[in-house]
Amino acid sequence: MNTVELAPHRVAGLLAPAVDRVFRAGMLAGRDGGGAELSQRYGGPTANGFLVDLRTRLAAPGGTVDGPGFAAITRYWDPVVSRRSVDKQVAHGMLHRRPDGALCATERGTAFLTELYQVHAEVTEELWAGHDERVSRLVAVLGRLLSYALVLADEEGDRGGSAFTAMAPPHEPDGTPSGVLLLNRLGTLRYHRADAHADAWAAAGHTASSIAALPAGPERLAIELETDRRAAGPYSVLSADERLTMLADLAALPG
């Protein structure tokens, strides 16, 4: 792979499926490795589903997700369904909705998130056993990418209605194991691309429902290429070798 192929927009496109694969493997392992049982003890997905989705922000002391950020995170949901789902989780005593519409975890919700972090620590340690050096390298490079992405968001004044800025930086208490750091940093990076994709399809005249129904073809390809361009910014902080190493490390992780 040469330096032209390693350009930031090219790497953004190549990394997207690799990031998705590794992140989903970690989340699936969490569900199968105790997460489903944990969820049921706290009332099931109806009671805590959004806590899982928003865990890296709501687990932070005083952590909140504001209304515009939540709308961005759930942009492909029916707003009425989203609101009713939140209502149920508030009724279960897991989420609190502030007068300004921001969401935060209740004391019970925080206890659930503490246990969820523990589940993710156990399953990722097993899932990525034997890959300590690779995991550590990915954690470090993802930390740089997320930090630079936040700098770019500040420079662009892009702090409202963004899924990424609603969720970044992820909550990482002292002693958080490398596997959890990797899982949650990957999840946060996915929100950055999700925002880029939404900006790309909106610029092309689409809505959340119309882009979901758009078949493969030249128009979708053009939107994906524009997504790569819009998602490329953070990767400029990495050297060409670091971009290639990140690709290789993600490809080598099981899951």
C-alpha positions as CSV (number, residue, x, y, z in Angstrom):
1,M,0.0,0.0,0.0
2,N,1.6,3.3,-1.0
3,T,1.3,6.8,0.5
4,V,-1.5,7.8,-1.9
5,E,-3.6,4.9,-0.8
6,L,-2.8,5.8,2.8
7,A,-4.3,9.3,2.5
8,P,-6.6,10.2,5.4
9,H,-9.8,9.9,3.3
10,R,-8.8,6.6,2.0
11,V,-7.9,5.2,5.4
12,A,-11.2,6.6,6.8
13,G,-13.0,4.4,4.3
14,L,-10.9,1.3,4.9
15,L,-11.0,1.6,8.7
16,A,-14.8,1.9,8.9
17,P,-15.7,-1.8,8.4
18,A,-12.7,-2.9,10.6
19,V,-13.7,-0.6,13.4
20,D,-17.3,-1.9,13.1
21,R,-16.2,-5.5,13.2
22,V,-14.0,-5.2,16.3
23,F,-16.5,-3.0,18.2
24,R,-19.4,-5.3,17.4
25,A,-17.4,-8.4,18.4
26,G,-16.7,-6.8,21.8
27,M,-20.3,-5.7,22.4
28,L,-21.6,-9.2,21.4
29,A,-19.1,-10.8,23.7
30,G,-20.4,-8.5,26.5
31,R,-24.0,-9.5,25.8
32,D,-23.2,-13.2,25.7
33,G,-20.7,-13.1,28.6
34,G,-23.0,-11.7,31.3
35,G,-24.4,-8.5,29.8
36,A,-27.8,-10.1,29.0
37,E,-28.1,-11.5,32.5
38,L,-27.1,-8.1,34.0
39,S,-29.6,-6.3,31.9
40,Q,-32.4,-8.6,33.1
41,R,-31.5,-8.1,36.7
42,Y,-32.0,-4.4,36.2
43,G,-35.3,-4.7,34.3
44,G,-34.2,-5.8,30.8
45,P,-33.6,-3.7,27.7
46,T,-36.8,-1.8,28.1
47,A,-35.4,-0.4,31.4
48,N,-31.8,0.0,30.5
49,G,-31.2,-0.1,26.7
50,F,-30.2,3.5,26.3
51,L,-27.8,3.2,29.3
52,V,-25.9,0.6,27.3
53,D,-25.8,2.9,24.2
54,L,-24.9,6.0,26.2
55,R,-22.7,4.2,28.8
56,T,-19.5,6.0,28.0
57,R,-21.0,9.4,28.7
58,L,-23.6,8.6,31.4
59,A,-21.2,6.6,33.5
60,A,-19.1,9.8,34.1
61,P,-19.9,11.6,37.3
62,G,-22.4,14.2,36.3
63,G,-22.4,13.0,32.7
64,T,-25.3,14.0,30.6
65,V,-26.4,13.8,27.0
66,D,-28.4,16.8,25.8
67,G,-31.4,16.8,23.6
68,P,-29.7,17.7,20.3
69,G,-27.0,15.1,21.0
70,F,-29.5,12.4,21.8
71,A,-31.4,13.3,18.6
72,A,-28.2,12.9,16.6
73,I,-27.4,9.5,18.3
74,T,-30.9,8.3,17.5
75,R,-31.3,10.0,14.1
76,Y,-32.5,6.8,12.4
77,W,-35.1,6.1,15.0
78,D,-38.7,7.4,14.9
79,P,-38.6,10.3,17.4
80,V,-41.9,9.2,18.9
81,V,-40.5,5.7,19.5
82,S,-37.3,7.2,21.0
83,R,-39.2,9.4,23.4
84,R,-41.5,6.6,24.5
85,S,-38.4,4.4,25.1
86,V,-36.8,7.1,27.2
87,D,-40.1,7.5,29.1
88,K,-40.1,3.8,30.0
89,Q,-36.5,3.9,31.2
90,V,-37.2,7.0,33.3
91,A,-40.2,5.2,34.8
92,H,-38.0,2.2,35.7
93,G,-35.8,4.6,37.6
94,M,-32.7,4.1,35.4
95,L,-32.6,7.4,33.6
96,H,-33.5,10.9,34.7
97,R,-34.7,13.6,32.2
98,R,-33.8,17.1,33.3
99,P,-36.1,20.0,32.6
100,D,-33.9,21.1,29.7
101,G,-34.3,17.6,28.1
102,A,-30.8,16.3,28.9
103,L,-30.5,12.7,30.1
104,C,-28.4,11.4,33.0
105,A,-28.2,8.2,34.9
106,T,-29.9,7.7,38.2
107,E,-28.2,6.2,41.2
108,R,-29.6,2.8,40.1
109,G,-28.6,3.5,36.5
110,T,-25.0,4.3,37.6
111,A,-24.8,1.0,39.6
112,F,-25.9,-0.8,36.4
113,L,-23.2,1.0,34.4
114,T,-20.5,0.1,36.9
115,E,-21.4,-3.5,36.6
116,L,-21.5,-3.3,32.8
117,Y,-18.0,-1.9,32.7
118,Q,-16.9,-4.9,34.8
119,V,-18.6,-7.3,32.4
120,H,-16.9,-5.6,29.4
121,A,-13.5,-5.9,31.3
122,E,-13.9,-9.6,31.7
123,V,-15.1,-10.4,28.2
124,T,-12.6,-8.2,26.4
125,E,-9.7,-9.7,28.3
126,E,-10.8,-13.1,27.1
127,L,-11.7,-12.1,23.6
128,W,-8.4,-10.3,22.9
129,A,-6.2,-12.5,25.0
130,G,-2.7,-12.8,23.6
131,H,-3.0,-9.5,21.8
132,D,-1.9,-7.2,24.6
133,E,0.7,-5.3,22.5
134,R,-1.8,-4.8,19.7
135,V,-4.6,-3.7,22.0
136,S,-2.3,-1.2,23.8
137,R,-1.1,0.2,20.5
138,L,-4.7,0.7,19.3
139,V,-5.8,2.3,22.6
140,A,-3.0,4.8,22.2
141,V,-3.7,5.7,18.6
142,L,-7.4,5.9,19.2
143,G,-6.8,8.3,22.1
144,R,-4.9,10.6,19.7
145,L,-7.6,10.4,17.0
146,L,-10.4,11.2,19.5
147,S,-8.5,14.1,21.0
148,Y,-7.8,15.6,17.6
149,A,-11.3,15.1,16.5
150,L,-12.5,17.1,19.5
151,V,-10.0,19.8,18.6
152,L,-11.4,19.9,15.1
153,A,-15.0,20.0,16.3
154,D,-14.1,23.0,18.5
155,E,-12.3,24.8,15.7
156,E,-15.4,24.3,13.4
157,G,-17.8,25.2,16.2
158,D,-19.4,21.8,15.8
159,R,-20.5,21.1,19.3
160,G,-24.3,21.1,18.9
161,G,-26.4,18.3,17.4
162,S,-23.4,16.0,17.0
163,A,-23.4,12.4,18.2
164,F,-19.7,12.4,18.5
165,T,-19.4,15.5,20.7
166,A,-22.3,14.2,22.8
167,M,-20.3,11.1,23.6
168,A,-16.7,12.2,23.5
169,P,-14.5,11.8,25.3
170,P,-15.5,8.4,26.7
171,H,-15.5,8.0,30.5
172,E,-12.3,6.2,31.5
173,P,-11.9,6.0,35.3
174,D,-8.5,5.2,36.7
175,G,-7.6,1.6,36.3
176,T,-9.9,1.0,33.3
177,P,-8.5,-2.2,31.5
178,S,-7.1,-1.8,28.0
179,G,-9.9,-4.0,26.5
180,V,-12.6,-1.6,27.8
181,L,-10.6,1.4,26.7
182,L,-10.4,-0.1,23.2
183,L,-14.0,-1.1,23.1
184,N,-15.3,2.3,24.2
185,R,-12.8,4.4,22.1
186,L,-13.9,2.4,19.0
187,G,-17.5,3.1,19.8
188,T,-16.9,6.8,20.2
189,L,-14.9,6.9,16.9
190,R,-17.9,5.3,15.2
191,Y,-20.1,8.3,16.2
192,H,-17.6,10.5,14.5
193,R,-18.1,8.7,11.2
194,A,-21.9,8.5,11.8
195,D,-22.0,12.3,11.9
196,A,-19.9,12.5,8.8
197,H,-22.3,10.1,7.0
198,A,-25.3,12.2,8.1
199,D,-23.7,15.4,6.9
200,A,-22.9,13.7,3.5
201,W,-26.4,12.3,2.9
202,A,-28.1,15.5,4.1
203,A,-25.9,17.5,1.6
204,A,-27.1,15.2,-1.1
205,G,-30.7,16.0,-0.2
206,H,-31.6,12.8,1.7
207,T,-33.3,12.2,5.0
208,A,-32.6,9.5,7.5
209,S,-35.4,7.4,6.0
210,S,-34.5,8.0,2.4
211,I,-30.9,7.2,2.9
212,A,-31.8,3.9,4.6
213,A,-33.9,3.0,1.6
214,L,-31.3,4.0,-1.0
215,P,-30.0,1.0,-2.9
216,A,-26.4,0.3,-3.9
217,G,-25.4,2.3,-6.9
218,P,-23.6,5.4,-8.1
219,E,-25.5,7.8,-5.7
220,R,-24.8,5.7,-2.6
221,L,-21.2,5.3,-3.7
222,A,-20.9,9.1,-4.0
223,I,-22.3,9.6,-0.5
224,E,-19.9,7.0,0.9
225,L,-16.9,8.7,-0.7
226,E,-18.1,12.1,0.6
227,T,-18.5,10.4,4.1
228,D,-14.9,9.3,3.9
229,R,-13.8,12.8,3.0
230,R,-15.7,14.3,5.9
231,A,-14.5,11.7,8.3
232,A,-10.9,12.0,7.3
233,G,-9.8,15.0,9.5
234,P,-8.6,13.1,12.6
235,Y,-6.4,10.7,10.6
236,S,-4.2,13.6,9.4
237,V,-2.7,13.5,12.9
238,L,-1.2,10.0,12.1
239,S,1.7,9.2,9.9
240,A,1.2,6.9,6.9
241,D,2.9,4.1,8.8
242,E,0.7,4.6,11.8
243,R,-2.5,4.4,9.6
244,L,-1.3,1.2,8.1
245,T,-0.4,-0.3,11.5
246,M,-3.9,0.6,12.8
247,L,-5.5,-1.2,9.9
248,A,-3.3,-4.2,10.4
249,D,-3.9,-4.3,14.2
250,L,-7.7,-4.2,13.8
251,A,-7.6,-6.8,11.1
252,A,-5.6,-9.1,13.4
253,L,-7.9,-8.9,16.3
254,P,-10.3,-11.9,16.7
255,G,-14.0,-11.4,16.7
